[in-house]
Amino acid sequence: MKKRWKKRWKKRRIKKTAYSLLAVFFVLLTVIFTDCIRSDSLMQMIFSQAKSEVYLHMLNTTVPALFYEKNEKDGIRYLVEKFFLTIPVYGYVTNTQEYTTQSESDISYEEIIRQEAADETYVKEQTGEMLAQEQPAAGTENAGTETAGTETTENEIADAGNSPSTDESKESGEAAEKPEGVEVASSGFVPNQTPVVSYAQDKLNDFDYLIQNFYVVDRTTTINSTQLNAADLLSRSMKLTHGADSPQILIYHTHSQERFADSLAGDTSASIVGVGAYLHQLLGKYGFHVLHDTGEYDVESRDDAYSKAGPALEKILKENPGIEVVIDLHRDGVAENTRLVTEVGGKQMASIMFFNGLSRTTANGDIGYLYNPYIQDNLAFSLQMQITAEEYYPGFSRAIYLKGYRYNMHYCPKTLLVEVGAQTNTVEEAMNAMEPLADILAKVLGQ
């Protein structure tokens, strides 16, 4: 009995000694490096957290009665676990489980597609209720918002631009008519010809600076400095490679039923589709050859919109191989007391936001069956658009939002998903936002 007691006492003594040595080691490291790093850097926060953890474990070692816990693990395993808990990143990853998804082995491709739609913020039209994960039953979100004569799921493609075929019908579709109430010529918008602010390349090359100033990374996904390398992304040319003799840009709407605060039921021109029609015309005035797909992919069910839009996109791109830019135009969803409004050139307009899917979730890592060979090109396009927006129209664009899925951004390298304001914006504010957006596109695409 006495021999067993001595053995236990010896183990406890070794454990306490090990804790003390570890504590001294981390305190010395903290003292040495704290004075060598910037006070506002991520490393500073890590060392600060580590220092707190070390002090806590020192107290645990010297006054164990304050931290009594039942231990059913062997000494070595317990010691290793305590060691890693002094490293804040390890502790965060192992202890934080705010967002969980099904594992890849348990989830089908179809379910992932549905989650893409559910992953976006959604606002129920009738009540204004915010729905982030759970969507309404099929068809309920469209109550009172159907457009007469548009029940067919076939694509209606409007073709505009300064090419010889601008006013001609494209196959079975007619050229797009100007939305009611939209005055392109007398809009009064004067594009900025010189930057208002500028960003030094060395600052943009700092990953921490880039993330903090230009991005919001959703907890559903992760990104690192290798994938988000400003020098690489800004060096990729977004200039169009051919003239306006054939279509260059496609505008479409995965969620065509999205409307604004003063949209009228049945009036497509006052929906996100009408906003797309205005952008279509503005880009035409810049000399681009644009197609506007007004197909409806979210009438029966919003959840299946991305999977329904996919085949239509493939068909359009196959029939028009010269298309180099694809723009999926959306309207965001926010709380009813939130207003995404900014002022550009004396005009009130909706703020816009560029959105990227990374085909990677925090829980599962890279999603193989949502492979996107153009992720880097997508990121390059949105970053160049964002920086141009900030330089010429500061405050017009919200930070780029990064999320976990794909959002049909794998069909074309130069693909943008753009959120125009939200359900609390007016139609006029959304229309006004297309004026600087068209100018930013012209500056980035080089025409």
C-alpha distance (Angstrom), angle and dihedral (degrees) to the residues before:
residue distance angle dihedral
M1 . . .
K2 3.82 . .
K3 3.82 90.5 .
R4 3.84 91.4 52.1
W5 3.82 91.1 49.1
K6 3.80 91.1 51.7
K7 3.80 90.4 49.9
R8 3.82 91.5 52.8
W9 3.80 91.9 46.2
K10 3.81 89.7 51.0
K11 3.85 91.7 52.2
R12 3.79 91.7 49.9
R13 3.76 91.0 49.2
I14 3.84 91.3 51.3
K15 3.78 90.3 48.8
K16 3.82 92.6 50.7
T17 3.79 91.3 47.4
A18 3.81 90.9 50.6
Y19 3.82 91.1 50.6
S20 3.78 91.5 49.8
L21 3.82 92.5 50.1
L22 3.81 91.6 47.9
A23 3.80 90.7 48.3
V24 3.80 92.6 51.5
F25 3.82 90.6 46.3
F26 3.80 94.2 53.4
V27 3.80 93.9 42.6
L28 3.83 90.2 53.8
L29 3.82 91.3 47.5
T30 3.79 90.5 49.4
V31 3.81 93.9 49.6
I32 3.82 92.7 47.3
F33 3.79 97.7 47.5
T34 3.81 100.9 34.5
D35 3.80 91.8 72.2
C36 3.82 91.8 46.6
I37 3.77 99.7 57.7
R38 3.78 136.5 68.1
S39 3.77 115.0 -89.1
D40 3.80 92.1 -131.8
S41 3.80 99.2 46.5
L42 3.77 130.1 111.2
M43 3.82 88.9 -117.8
Q44 3.81 89.7 60.0
M45 3.80 90.6 56.3
I46 3.81 91.4 48.2
F47 3.81 92.9 51.8
S48 3.79 91.5 45.2
Q49 3.80 90.2 53.8
A50 3.81 91.0 45.5
K51 3.81 90.7 52.1
S52 3.80 90.5 53.6
E53 3.79 90.9 49.1
V54 3.82 91.8 49.6
Y55 3.80 93.5 50.1
L56 3.79 89.7 49.1
H57 3.80 92.6 52.2
M58 3.82 91.5 45.9
L59 3.78 88.2 56.1
N60 3.78 89.7 45.9
T61 3.81 89.6 54.5
T62 3.80 97.5 46.0
V63 3.82 97.2 39.4
P64 3.82 104.7 28.2
A65 3.79 93.6 164.9
L66 3.81 89.5 72.0
F67 3.80 91.6 57.8
Y68 3.77 103.1 37.5
E69 3.79 112.7 163.8
K70 3.77 132.9 165.0
N71 3.80 108.9 -106.8
E72 3.78 120.4 -159.8
K73 3.83 95.8 166.1
D74 3.79 128.5 93.9
G75 3.80 118.3 -102.2
I76 3.82 99.1 -103.4
R77 3.79 94.5 47.4
Y78 3.81 90.6 46.8
L79 3.82 91.4 49.0
V80 3.82 93.4 49.1
E81 3.79 91.6 48.7
K82 3.81 92.0 50.5
F83 3.80 90.0 48.1
F84 3.81 92.8 55.2
L85 3.79 92.3 46.1
T86 3.80 88.3 65.3
I87 3.82 86.8 65.5
P88 3.83 104.3 80.6
V89 3.82 97.0 -152.4
Y90 3.82 91.2 54.8
G91 3.77 91.1 47.1
Y92 3.79 91.6 49.5
V93 3.79 94.7 49.7
T94 3.81 94.6 46.3
N95 3.80 98.6 40.9
T96 3.83 103.2 35.6
Q97 3.79 117.2 80.4
E98 3.79 104.4 156.5
Y99 3.80 95.0 137.9
T100 3.78 126.2 36.4
T101 3.78 132.7 173.6
Q102 3.75 133.9 -176.0
S103 3.78 115.3 -84.6
E104 3.79 117.3 -103.3
S105 3.78 91.6 -111.5
D106 3.80 90.2 58.6
I107 3.78 100.2 42.6
S108 3.79 128.9 74.0
Y109 3.79 127.8 -140.0
E110 3.81 89.1 -112.8
E111 3.80 91.2 53.9
I112 3.82 91.2 49.9
I113 3.81 89.0 52.9
R114 3.81 89.6 52.4
Q115 3.78 90.3 48.6
E116 3.81 89.3 53.7
A117 3.78 88.4 63.8
A118 3.81 93.0 40.5
D119 3.80 90.1 48.3
E120 3.80 91.2 65.1
T121 3.77 118.9 80.1
Y122 3.78 110.1 -101.1
V123 3.79 130.7 -168.7
K124 3.77 120.4 -155.7
E125 3.80 106.6 -124.0
Q126 3.81 97.6 -142.6
T127 3.81 99.7 47.3
G128 3.80 105.8 18.4
E129 3.81 88.7 -125.3
M130 3.81 115.1 160.2
L131 3.81 112.1 -122.9
A132 3.79 113.5 -174.8
Q133 3.81 102.6 164.9
E134 3.78 109.9 4.8
Q135 3.79 117.5 63.9
P136 3.81 127.4 -158.2
A137 3.75 120.6 -99.6
A138 3.79 117.7 -81.4
G139 3.77 112.4 -66.3
T140 3.80 98.3 2.7
E141 3.78 95.2 104.7
N142 3.81 89.9 58.5
A143 3.77 97.7 56.2
G144 3.79 108.5 137.9
T145 3.79 93.7 -0.3
E146 3.80 104.5 86.8
T147 3.76 116.5 124.1
A148 3.78 115.5 -128.6
G149 3.75 113.0 -108.9
T150 3.82 95.8 9.5
E151 3.80 101.3 99.9
T152 3.80 92.2 111.7
T153 3.81 115.7 98.8
E154 3.81 94.1 -146.2
N155 3.80 116.5 117.7
E156 3.77 118.3 -105.5
I157 3.78 106.0 -156.1
A158 3.78 120.5 -164.4
D159 3.79 116.7 -161.3
A160 3.81 120.1 -153.7
G161 3.77 140.2 161.0
N162 3.79 140.2 91.7
S163 3.80 95.3 -69.2
P164 3.83 120.6 115.9
S165 3.81 90.1 -102.4
T166 3.84 94.9 55.8
D167 3.78 96.0 110.6
E168 3.77 97.3 33.3
S169 3.81 124.2 101.1
K170 3.80 114.0 -105.7
E171 3.79 108.0 -132.7
S172 3.84 105.1 -62.3
G173 3.83 97.0 -12.8
E174 3.77 128.2 86.9
A175 3.79 124.7 -130.7
A176 3.79 111.8 -89.9
E177 3.78 117.3 -91.5
K178 3.79 119.4 -135.4
P179 3.84 110.7 -96.3
E180 3.77 113.8 -109.6
G181 3.78 114.2 -96.0
V182 3.80 95.0 19.0
E183 3.79 115.0 122.9
V184 3.79 108.5 -172.3
A185 3.79 98.9 172.3
S186 3.82 96.1 46.5
S187 3.80 98.2 39.5
G188 3.80 91.7 117.5
F189 3.79 93.1 -140.9
V190 3.81 114.4 144.5
P191 3.84 113.7 -165.3
N192 3.79 117.5 -132.0
Q193 3.79 109.4 -112.9
T194 3.80 97.0 -168.2
P195 3.82 130.0 42.8
V196 3.80 117.3 -96.7
V197 3.83 91.6 -155.5
S198 3.80 134.2 7.7
Y199 3.80 136.1 -150.8
A200 3.79 123.5 -138.5
Q201 3.79 114.9 -126.3
D202 3.80 92.8 -131.1
K203 3.81 90.4 58.1
L204 3.79 92.2 48.5
N205 3.82 89.2 50.6
D206 3.82 88.9 60.9
F207 3.82 104.3 93.5
D208 3.82 93.6 -154.1
Y209 3.81 91.5 51.0
L210 3.81 92.0 46.9
I211 3.80 94.1 50.3
Q212 3.80 94.6 44.5
N213 3.81 95.5 48.2
F214 3.81 106.2 33.3
Y215 3.81 109.5 24.0
V216 3.76 147.3 55.1
V217 3.81 111.5 -161.0
D218 3.78 112.5 -156.7
R219 3.81 116.8 -136.3
T220 3.81 88.2 -118.2
T221 3.79 91.5 74.4
T222 3.81 145.9 28.3
I223 3.79 136.8 -142.1
N224 3.80 134.4 -178.2
S225 3.80 139.5 -159.6
T226 3.81 92.1 -92.4
Q227 3.78 93.4 61.1
L228 3.80 94.7 34.1
N229 3.79 98.9 49.7
A230 3.80 110.0 150.8
A231 3.81 94.7 -160.5
D232 3.80 90.2 56.5
L233 3.81 97.0 40.2
L234 3.80 94.7 47.5
S235 3.80 92.7 46.8
R236 3.82 92.8 59.6
S237 3.77 110.2 99.6
M238 3.80 116.0 -124.7
K239 3.81 93.1 -178.5
L240 3.78 116.0 128.0
T241 3.79 114.3 -109.5
H242 3.82 100.9 -150.1
G243 3.78 139.3 38.1
A244 3.78 132.2 -103.8
D245 3.80 95.0 -88.8
S246 3.84 87.2 103.5
P247 3.83 133.2 23.4
Q248 3.81 114.2 -67.2
I249 3.82 104.7 170.2
L250 3.80 133.0 40.6
I251 3.81 122.5 -160.3
Y252 3.80 118.3 -168.9
H253 3.82 140.1 154.4
T254 3.80 124.1 -129.9
H255 3.81 86.8 -172.2
S256 3.78 104.3 38.7
Q257 3.83 94.1 164.7
E258 3.81 94.5 67.8
R259 3.79 111.9 120.7
F260 3.80 140.2 177.3
A261 3.80 138.1 -117.3
D262 3.81 95.4 -85.2
S263 3.82 99.6 29.4
L264 3.78 114.4 134.6
A265 3.79 121.6 -133.2
G266 3.79 111.0 -100.3
D267 3.81 94.9 14.6
T268 3.81 106.4 118.2
S269 3.82 91.3 -178.8
A270 3.82 88.5 65.8
S271 3.81 93.6 52.4
I272 3.80 132.0 78.0
V273 3.82 86.0 -85.3
G274 3.82 89.9 60.8
V275 3.80 89.8 49.3
G276 3.81 87.8 52.2
A277 3.79 89.8 51.1
Y278 3.81 90.1 55.2
L279 3.81 92.2 49.2
H280 3.81 86.9 48.6
Q281 3.81 91.0 57.2
L282 3.80 94.9 43.1
L283 3.80 92.2 52.6
G284 3.78 88.6 49.0
K285 3.80 89.0 57.8
Y286 3.82 88.7 54.0
G287 3.81 87.4 58.2
F288 3.81 99.8 -101.1
H289 3.78 123.9 138.4
V290 3.80 104.8 -130.6
L291 3.80 137.0 -175.7
H292 3.81 119.2 -158.2
D293 3.80 115.0 -158.6
T294 3.81 110.2 -158.0
G295 3.81 95.2 -178.3
E296 3.81 115.3 143.3
Y297 3.82 114.1 -131.1
D298 3.80 101.5 161.5
V299 3.82 104.0 51.7
E300 3.80 99.2 101.2
S301 3.80 96.1 30.1
R302 3.77 131.4 -1.7
D303 3.81 89.5 -156.6
D304 3.82 93.3 68.0
A305 3.80 96.8 42.7
Y306 3.82 96.7 107.5
S307 3.81 93.7 48.3
K308 3.82 90.9 47.6
A309 3.80 93.7 47.0
G310 3.83 92.9 49.9
P311 3.84 98.7 73.7
A312 3.82 90.8 43.7
L313 3.80 90.1 53.5
E314 3.80 91.4 48.9
K315 3.79 90.6 51.7
I316 3.83 94.4 48.5
L317 3.81 93.0 47.0
K318 3.81 91.8 47.2
E319 3.81 91.5 51.1
N320 3.81 91.5 45.2
P321 3.82 106.9 37.4
G322 3.80 91.7 169.9
I323 3.83 93.0 69.3
E324 3.81 107.6 115.5
V325 3.81 101.4 168.4
V326 3.82 128.7 53.8
I327 3.82 119.6 -171.3
D328 3.81 120.8 -170.4
L329 3.81 104.2 -163.9
H330 3.82 117.3 -155.9
R331 3.77 140.9 165.3
D332 3.82 117.5 -128.8
G333 3.80 127.7 -131.1
V334 3.81 122.1 -129.5
A335 3.80 140.0 161.8
E336 3.80 112.5 -70.9
N337 3.81 92.6 -111.8
T338 3.82 92.2 55.6
R339 3.81 120.7 95.8
L340 3.81 119.0 -170.3
V341 3.80 96.7 -159.3
T342 3.78 130.9 141.9
E343 3.79 135.0 168.5
V344 3.79 123.5 -120.0
G345 3.79 121.1 175.6
G346 3.79 91.2 -12.5
K347 3.81 93.2 -54.5
Q348 3.80 125.7 116.6
M349 3.79 110.7 -128.3
A350 3.78 142.0 163.2
S351 3.79 117.1 -94.6
I352 3.79 114.5 -118.4
M353 3.79 130.9 -144.1
F354 3.81 131.6 -159.3
F355 3.80 114.4 -139.5
N356 3.82 129.1 -159.9
G357 3.79 131.5 -169.7
L358 3.81 116.1 -150.3
S359 3.85 100.9 -168.2
R360 3.79 86.8 -128.1
T361 3.80 131.2 103.1
T362 3.77 126.8 -161.8
A363 3.80 90.7 -126.8
N364 3.81 99.2 45.5
G365 3.80 107.4 22.3
D366 3.82 119.6 -142.1
I367 3.81 112.7 6.8
G368 3.79 104.3 -137.2
Y369 3.78 97.4 -163.6
L370 3.81 91.0 51.8
Y371 3.79 90.8 56.6
N372 3.79 115.0 164.1
P373 3.83 115.9 -171.6
Y374 3.81 89.8 -170.7
I375 3.81 101.8 56.5
Q376 3.82 92.7 115.3
D377 3.80 91.9 47.5
N378 3.82 90.4 47.8
L379 3.80 89.5 51.2
A380 3.81 91.4 46.9
F381 3.81 91.7 51.8
S382 3.81 95.5 49.2
L383 3.83 93.1 44.1
Q384 3.81 92.9 50.4
M385 3.81 89.1 47.6
Q386 3.81 91.3 48.0
I387 3.80 95.3 49.0
T388 3.81 91.8 46.1
A389 3.81 89.7 49.6
E390 3.82 91.4 50.4
E391 3.80 92.5 46.7
Y392 3.80 98.0 48.1
Y393 3.84 102.4 24.7
P394 3.83 108.7 22.9
G395 3.80 113.3 -158.3
F396 3.80 94.8 15.4
S397 3.81 95.7 104.6
R398 3.79 125.9 51.1
A399 3.82 119.3 -139.1
I400 3.82 116.4 -70.0
Y401 3.80 109.4 -95.7
L402 3.82 119.0 -138.8
K403 3.80 120.2 -160.9
G404 3.76 138.0 170.2
Y405 3.80 111.0 -102.6
R406 3.83 135.3 59.3
Y407 3.83 108.5 -107.8
N408 3.83 94.4 -161.5
M409 3.81 91.6 -67.6
H410 3.82 92.1 132.0
Y411 3.80 98.1 81.2
C412 3.80 98.0 74.4
P413 3.84 134.6 20.4
K414 3.81 93.5 -134.5
T415 3.80 98.1 54.2
L416 3.81 123.8 147.5
L417 3.79 128.2 -171.2
V418 3.81 105.4 -162.2
E419 3.80 126.3 -170.3
V420 3.82 111.0 -155.2
G421 3.78 110.6 -157.7
A422 3.80 117.0 -65.4
Q423 3.79 142.8 -94.1
T424 3.83 89.2 -73.2
N425 3.82 92.9 62.1
T426 3.79 123.1 90.6
V427 3.78 123.5 -118.1
E428 3.80 89.7 -112.3
E429 3.81 92.0 54.7
A430 3.81 90.5 50.6
M431 3.81 92.0 47.5
N432 3.81 91.6 48.6
A433 3.80 90.1 53.7
M434 3.80 90.5 62.7
E435 3.82 90.9 67.0
P436 3.82 98.0 67.4
L437 3.82 90.0 33.4
A438 3.81 90.6 58.4
D439 3.80 90.4 48.3
I440 3.83 92.2 49.3
L441 3.81 89.7 50.3
A442 3.80 90.1 50.4
K443 3.80 91.4 50.9
V444 3.82 94.1 48.3
L445 3.81 96.7 41.1
G446 3.80 91.6 46.0
Q447 3.76 104.4 -123.3
